[in-house]
Amino acid sequence: MVGIDIVDIARITDIMERYGERFLNKVFTEEEIRYAQRKKRVQESLAGRFAAKEAFMKAMGRRLSWKEIEISQIDARPHICYKDTLYRGVSISHERAYAVSVVVIDEQGRIEEKG
């Protein structure tokens, strides 16, 4: 299963200016927010994670809760954690005005978490 999404970074910037913490806390986990705040371009990082969450939902074939999907970095590569399962088939890219993500879900891409 494959999902792809592209996000206009200016759109994320506008939403952040309009809704601030309310938007951040609705869509992103605390760790995702902390990660982005360590970056030079916070909105770019958040837009990439937003795109990855959307791409993951498309790959799964259904709408999911934003905060149940967490994008994390493991060995400098993005991974998705959803319901105690890690998915490594995710790629995020940024280019000035846009962030894009592709998610591929297959049996080889899942890493079961125990405990």
Backbone hydrogen bonds in HBPLUS format (Angstrom, degrees):
<---DONOR---> <-ACCEPTOR-->    atom                        ^
c    i                          cat <-CA-CA->   ^        H-A-AA   ^      H-
h    n   atom  resd res      DA  || num        DHA   H-A  angle D-A-AA Bond
n    s   type  num  typ     dist DA aas  dist angle  dist       angle   num
A0105-ILE N   A0001-MET O   2.79 MM 104  5.17 167.6  1.81 155.4 159.8     1
A0003-GLY N   A0103-VAL O   2.84 MM 100  5.12 151.6  1.92 149.3 156.1     2
A0103-VAL N   A0003-GLY O   2.80 MM 100  5.12 163.6  1.82 153.2 156.1     3
A0005-ASP N   A0101-SER O   2.97 MM  96  5.50 150.8  2.06 154.4 160.7     4
A0101-SER N   A0005-ASP O   2.90 MM  96  5.50 153.9  1.97 158.9 165.4     5
A0007-VAL N   A0099-ALA O   2.72 MM  92  5.20 160.8  1.76 160.0 165.9     6
A0099-ALA N   A0007-VAL O   2.88 MM  92  5.20 153.3  1.95 148.1 156.7     7
A0011-ARG N   A0008-ASP O   2.92 MM   3  5.36 133.4  2.14 109.1 121.6     8
A0009-ILE N   A0097-ALA O   2.85 MM  88  5.46 156.4  1.90 138.5 144.9     9
A0013-THR N   A0009-ILE O   2.98 MM   4  6.31 158.3  2.03 150.7 157.2    10
A0014-ASP N   A0010-ALA O   2.88 MM   4  6.09 160.4  1.92 147.7 152.4    11
A0015-ILE N   A0011-ARG O   2.97 MM   4  6.20 162.0  2.00 149.0 153.8    12
A0016-MET N   A0012-ILE O   2.88 MM   4  6.07 158.2  1.92 149.9 156.2    13
A0017-GLU N   A0013-THR O   2.94 MM   4  6.19 154.7  2.01 149.2 156.1    14
A0018-ARG N   A0014-ASP O   2.92 MM   4  6.11 149.8  2.01 146.3 155.0    15
A0019-TYR N   A0015-ILE O   2.78 MM   4  5.81 171.4  1.78 157.3 159.6    16
A0020-GLY N   A0016-MET O   2.72 MM   4  4.53 137.7  1.90 119.9 130.8    17
A0022-ARG N   A0019-TYR O   3.13 MM   3  5.60 132.0  2.37 149.9 141.5    18
A0023-PHE N   A0020-GLY O   3.15 MM   3  5.70 124.7  2.47 112.2 123.1    19
A0024-LEU N   A0020-GLY O   3.20 MM   4  6.54 169.9  2.21 154.0 156.1    20
A0025-ASN N   A0021-GLU O   2.83 MM   4  5.86 173.2  1.83 156.3 158.1    21
A0026-LYS N   A0022-ARG O   3.16 MM   4  6.16 129.1  2.44 132.1 144.1    22
A0026-LYS N   A0023-PHE O   3.11 MM   3  5.18 135.5  2.32  99.4 112.0    23
A0027-VAL N   A0023-PHE O   3.11 MM   4  6.29 152.1  2.19 157.6 163.6    24
A0028-PHE N   A0024-LEU O   2.85 MM   4  5.54 163.2  1.88 154.7 160.5    25
A0033-ILE N   A0029-THR O   3.07 MM   4  6.37 158.7  2.12 154.2 159.7    26
A0034-ARG N   A0030-GLU O   2.94 MM   4  6.19 162.8  1.97 150.4 155.3    27
A0035-TYR N   A0031-GLU O   2.89 MM   4  6.06 161.0  1.93 149.3 154.5    28
A0036-ALA N   A0032-GLU O   3.04 MM   4  6.23 166.0  2.06 148.0 151.2    29
A0037-GLN N   A0033-ILE O   2.95 MM   4  6.13 156.6  2.00 151.0 157.7    30
A0038-ARG N   A0035-TYR O   3.17 MM   3  5.44 146.3  2.29 103.3 113.0    31
A0039-LYS N   A0036-ALA O   2.96 MM   3  5.26 156.5  2.01 110.4 118.2    32
A0045-SER N   A0041-ARG O   3.16 MM   4  6.49 158.8  2.21 154.9 160.5    33
A0046-LEU N   A0042-VAL O   2.96 MM   4  6.28 164.2  1.99 157.6 162.0    34
A0047-ALA N   A0043-GLN O   2.83 MM   4  5.93 154.8  1.89 145.1 152.5    35
A0048-GLY N   A0044-GLU O   3.04 MM   4  6.25 153.5  2.11 144.1 150.6    36
A0049-ARG N   A0045-SER O   3.09 MM   4  6.42 153.9  2.17 146.5 153.3    37
A0050-PHE N   A0046-LEU O   2.81 MM   4  6.01 153.7  1.87 149.6 157.6    38
A0051-ALA N   A0047-ALA O   2.90 MM   4  6.11 162.4  1.93 149.4 153.6    39
A0052-ALA N   A0048-GLY O   2.98 MM   4  6.20 150.7  2.07 140.3 148.6    40
A0053-LYS N   A0049-ARG O   2.95 MM   4  6.20 154.3  2.02 146.9 153.0    41
A0054-GLU N   A0050-PHE O   3.01 MM   4  6.31 162.8  2.04 153.2 157.7    42
A0055-ALA N   A0051-ALA O   2.83 MM   4  6.02 161.5  1.86 150.5 156.1    43
A0056-PHE N   A0052-ALA O   2.88 MM   4  6.01 152.4  1.95 143.9 151.4    44
A0057-MET N   A0053-LYS O   3.01 MM   4  6.30 158.5  2.06 148.3 153.5    45
A0058-LYS N   A0054-GLU O   2.98 MM   4  6.30 155.8  2.04 149.4 156.2    46
A0059-ALA N   A0055-ALA O   2.92 MM   4  6.18 154.2  1.98 147.1 154.2    47
A0060-MET N   A0056-PHE O   2.86 MM   4  6.12 149.6  1.96 148.7 157.6    48
A0061-GLY N   A0057-MET O   2.86 MM   4  6.02 126.6  2.15 138.0 152.4    49
A0062-ARG N   A0057-MET O   3.24 MM   5  5.67 145.3  2.36 152.2 154.2    50
A0068-GLU N   A0065-SER O   3.13 MM   3  5.39 146.6  2.25 106.8 116.7    51
A0069-ILE N   A0066-TRP O   3.22 MM   3  5.72 154.2  2.29 109.2 116.6    52
A0070-GLU N   A0081-CYS O   2.98 MM  11  5.14 167.3  2.00 148.3 152.4    53
A0081-CYS N   A0070-GLU O   2.80 MM  11  5.14 160.1  1.84 149.9 156.9    54
A0072-SER N   A0079-HIS O   2.89 MM   7  5.32 159.0  1.94 146.7 153.5    55
A0079-HIS N   A0072-SER O   2.76 MM   7  5.32 146.2  1.87 154.7 161.4    56
A0074-ILE N   A0077-ARG O   2.86 MM   3  5.34 165.2  1.89 151.9 153.3    57
A0077-ARG N   A0074-ILE O   3.07 MM   3  5.34 156.4  2.13 108.9 116.4    58
A0080-ILE N   A0087-TYR O   2.84 MM   7  4.98 165.9  1.86 147.8 152.7    59
A0087-TYR N   A0080-ILE O   2.66 MM   7  4.98 150.9  1.74 150.1 159.3    60
A0082-TYR N   A0085-THR O   2.91 MM   3  5.36 162.8  1.94 153.3 156.4    61
A0085-THR N   A0082-TYR O   3.08 MM   3  5.36 145.0  2.21 108.2 118.5    62
A0086-LEU N   A0111-ILE O   3.05 MM  25  5.01 164.8  2.08 152.8 148.7    63
A0111-ILE N   A0086-LEU O   2.72 MM  25  5.01 159.5  1.76 152.0 154.3    64
A0088-ARG N   A0109-GLY O   2.88 MM  21  5.29 162.3  1.91 150.2 154.6    65
A0090-VAL N   A0088-ARG O   2.91 MM   2  5.64 138.4  2.09 100.0  90.4    66
A0104-VAL N   A0089-GLY O   2.69 MM  15  4.91 161.6  1.72 148.5 155.1    67
A0091-SER N   A0102-VAL O   2.91 MM  11  5.35 151.6  1.99 155.5 163.2    68
A0102-VAL N   A0091-SER O   2.99 MM  11  5.35 150.2  2.08 144.0 153.4    69
A0093-SER N   A0100-VAL O   2.84 MM   7  5.32 159.5  1.88 157.0 160.9    70
A0100-VAL N   A0093-SER O   2.81 MM   7  5.32 161.8  1.84 155.2 160.6    71
A0095-GLU N   A0098-TYR O   2.80 MM   3  5.36 156.7  1.85 162.4 164.9    72
A0097-ALA N   A0095-GLU O   2.48 MM   2  5.80 103.7  2.04 123.3 112.6    73
A0098-TYR N   A0095-GLU O   3.03 MM   3  5.36 168.1  2.04 126.1 127.4    74
A0109-GLY N   A0106-ASP O   2.98 MM   3  5.24 140.4  2.14 106.2 117.9    75
